[in-house]
Amino acid sequence: MNKSMLRRSALRGGAAVLALIVFGVTGIILCLAGDGSGMEDGLRRFAPPEKTGLPETEYAAAAALITGYLTDRTERFQMELAGNGGETVSAFHDYEAEHMADCRGLIRLDRLLCGISLVLAVGLLAREAAVFRKEGDAGRKAFSAGALRSIRVTAGVVLALAVWACADFDGLFVTFHRVAFRNDLWLLNPRTDLLIRLMPEQLFVRMGIRGGIAAAVWVLLLYIAAEALKGKKK
């Protein structure tokens, strides 16, 4: 197997692992976005009724609305509550609903990336499996080396983001929103907007920790698989 073929195997290994990492991370985000019970627990823990003004009996419905809307199980983002005079009032302003529509757009993009990355990873792995059978250990080791290199680079990037989050979570949070959204609808007022009272920063910290742990386990499993492939005999 010549050097050019080995380089191609290494590139395919790196690309396949990156695709699997993207698949894992986007899949975790989809799970978090659709986890109604986890959302309800987070709302009750970090946004109790005395802080939000939302009746405790409405928390299950609020969690179901948020997760259902983000994952396209619910079409409209709104809750109807009883006002002080017994009339029916809308819980969220129009601009809060618009911001949630932007968030749903990000989740839809996440779902698309999840599917594309899975197809890409399967295609690259299938292609390389044929090379393994034909060329033997050299191609396998080159593929594994490329995969391990991608994992180390990804781990470095994630570590840098983790350090940033620990040192200045607010800065990371604001930067993400400025990059992800093309408007300022995410700048909500806790005094007037229920959405920000329901979903305070602590809730996102908790979700980030849960998602980060799951992603770390996924990357570790990929690393173990790549190391095992590297040492495997034909």
C-alpha positions, -999 to +999 in steps of 0.1 A: +000+000+000+017+033-011+019+065+009-008+082-011-033+054-003-023+055+034-029+092+035-063+088+020-071+061+046-060+084+074-082+112+060-111+089+058-105+078+094-104+114+106-135+123+086-154+092+098-147+099+134-156+136+130-189+126+114-196+102+143-188+129+169-212+153+151-238+125+150-234+118+188-234+155+198-264+164+177-283+132+188-277+142+225-290+177+218-321+162+202-326+140+233-323+169+257-346+191+236-373+164+237-369+153+273-402+164+288-396+149+323-361+163+325-374+197+315-401+196+341-377+186+368-354+215+357-382+240+357-394+230+392-358+231+405-345+263+391-377+282+383-402+276+412-437+292+412-427+319+437-401+331+411-421+327+379-457+334+390-468+303+371-491+280+390-474+248+401-502+228+384-491+242+350-455+231+352-461+197+335-479+215+307-452+241+304-424+215+301-445+195+275-451+227+255-414+236+255-401+202+245-430+194+222-426+227+203-389+223+199-392+188+185-422+196+162-447+176+183-466+208+191-474+233+164-480+265+184-460+279+213-485+293+237-503+286+270-537+300+281-540+309+318-567+322+340-563+359+348-571+376+381-606+384+369-613+349+357-606+358+320-583+338+298-549+353+291-519+343+270-488+333+290-462+344+264-458+375+244-456+373+206-419+380+206-413+352+231-431+328+207-409+342+179-378+335+198-389+299+204-396+296+167-359+306+162-349+280+187-370+253+169-352+263+137-319+254+154-332+221+165-344+213+130-309+221+117-295+199+144-317+171+133-306+175+097-269+175+107-275+144+128-289+125+098-263+138+073-234+129+097-247+094+102-250+087+065-215+102+059-200+081+087-216+048+075-204+055+039-169+062+050-167+031+073-182+009+046-157+022+020-128+016+044-140-018+053-134-028+017-099-014+019-092-034+051-101-066+034-080-058+003-049-041+018-047-055+053-030-040+084-014-009+068-047+006+057-063-002+090-035+014+110-036+045+089-073+048+092-070+044+130-043+070+132-064+095+114-094+087+137-073+092+168-059+125+155-094+138+150-105+127+184-075+145+200-082+177+181-119+176+191-110+169+227-087+200+227-115+222+213-140+209+238-116+214+267-111+250+256-148+256+256-152+239+290-125+262+304-143+292+289-176+280+304-161+276+339-143+310+337-171+330+321-203+312+314-222+344+308-197+354+281-200+320+264-238+321+267-240+355+251-215+347+224-235+316+214-267+336+212-251+363+191-238+337+167-269+315+166-296+342+162-299+370+137-321+391+160-322+403+196-354+385+206-334+364+230-328+395+252-358+390+274-368+409+306-374+388+337-399+414+350-422+411+320-414+378+302-424+344+316-401+325+292-369+339+308-382+333+343-391+297+334-357+291+318-330+308+338-293+304+333-290+277+359-313+255+338-290+258+308-259+251+329-275+219+341-284+209+305-249+217+294-234+195+321-257+166+313-250+169+276-213+174+281-210+142+302-229+122+276-208+136+248-176+128+267-187+092+272-195+090+234-161+104+224-143+081+249-161+051+233-149+062+199-114+066+212-115+031+227-128+017+194-101+035+174-074+022+197-088-013+195-088-011+157-052+001+157-040-030+176-062-055+158-045-081+137-059-090+103 
